[in-house]
Amino acid sequence: MPRFPLRRLAPLVALAAASALVLSACSSPAGDPKADRDAELDWAIEGANLSDGHMDPQTSQLDVSAMVQRQVLDSLVFQEPDGSFSPWLAKKWTVSPDAKTYTFELRDDVTFTDGTAFDAAAVKANFDRIVDPETASAQAASMLGADFYEGTEVKGPHTVEVRFSQPYSPFLQAASTAQLGFYSPKVLASSADKLKAGGPGITVGTGPFVLTEYTPKQELVYTRNDDYAWGPHDAKAPAFKTLRVQILPEASVRSRVVGSGEADIAGQLPPSAVAELGDGVKVDSVEYPGLPYSLFLNEKNGVFADQRVRQALARAIDVDADVKKIFFGEYPRAWSVFGPTTPGYDKSLEGSWPFDAEKAGALLDEAGWTGRDGDGIRTKDGKRLSARWISWTPIPDDRVALANAVQSDLKKVGFEIVREELEPAAYNEQYGPKTFDITDWGFSGVDGDLLRSHLGGDGFQNASQVKDPAVDALLTEGLSTTDQGKRNAVYGELQRWNAEHVAIVPLFVPSMITAVGKNVSGLAYDLYGRPLFYGVSLSAR
């Protein structure tokens, strides 16, 4: 397996002072010959929303869905740390000169864990299922080209051709993800409607593990696929038998169980939890590529129709101080809708919109919000300057603290923020018709095309309701060229557009922080910081 860059943080010391190191990944035939091949690895994750219909990466847009189901779902290609691609289920591939047609030659020795052979027909069945309107896929369908996808054609038992109506350069990156991973055609034919709920005998792929037990909101149990011999770089079955995934929504609980030895690995940790770990626990941190954690301002609803109000909000938040205080200096503040590790990141935006309460006040004055009520909130034509911010639960404590800080900063300039913490169903009732003013999230991705879903006129994550033909033209240009230099220029222009237009206010660049017990060796990570277990072996705790 390749080597992925990460920071290894020492517990019980200031995170900001930690050194940057590199984790050795595994070559993975059988791991340490002294390891117990019947051992169980316990992995504690947040995972609270998996049981809300998010067990299927082909339909869910939550990172945790792809993270856990990577144990079951393999992909056509594997993306290396340098952004290049290497074989996985596809032995080789060709791309037509116009980047409209991708032809894959598949391995002929791969089987699903229900005994079905993996072949070209299986690729077609999965891709057809993703784009079928009845599947209601959003993220995976977008990654498969959405309206640009023309179809998948079986050219031979192990040869498949994927076609697009226009050049579609992000496809290899998309094809490396769990979202475009493969379920058994038997499952798709008999139980596709059950994949969102998932479970043994339903979540069936070709991966290194088999999902053998699932207790919603408590745990998932994966058992080693002993026949596995077709992972990236010919990785074989892991050197331990059982992967038990404990669903522990509270970060403090996750840090406690790995610190006490009750779990071997704890993932999705905030910086504040690292200080709670005991001796002998190492901490790895991989900065997320993609869209930083951000506020999305709905410009078609309420006060954010005025660009000056959007700009004022961005300048009134003391992002540097808030982020440094709440995340212990571990997460950098964000300046762009791309994180620094995302290809095409525009470094020139750093420092371009610093905290400036005086500037924010002047913009609000210019926009006509010159009155004040008894609470000190600005008014205009008898209306308060107020915006409603919706978030879906569960919300990590550190993000609650950040929201409180943002709310406090804005109140100082006379801007009222009313926050609503909603259960997923209630959140979606407002998100669908876009009846909110502000919402928030981050989105991991290593291709700039992720902006198409967030800023495109028809983007499924366009919470800001941007409708700009010039933006749509740039997004189309970005996915249509295979020249990375030209793509970087396009995405740089889009980053600068947002910095002026302020549809999205980026706040901080998160990392995937994972605590690893001293009994675990050979753990590696993908580009998103998600654990790769191919070469892991366990010694006694």
Disulfide bonds with the S-S distance in Angstrom:
none
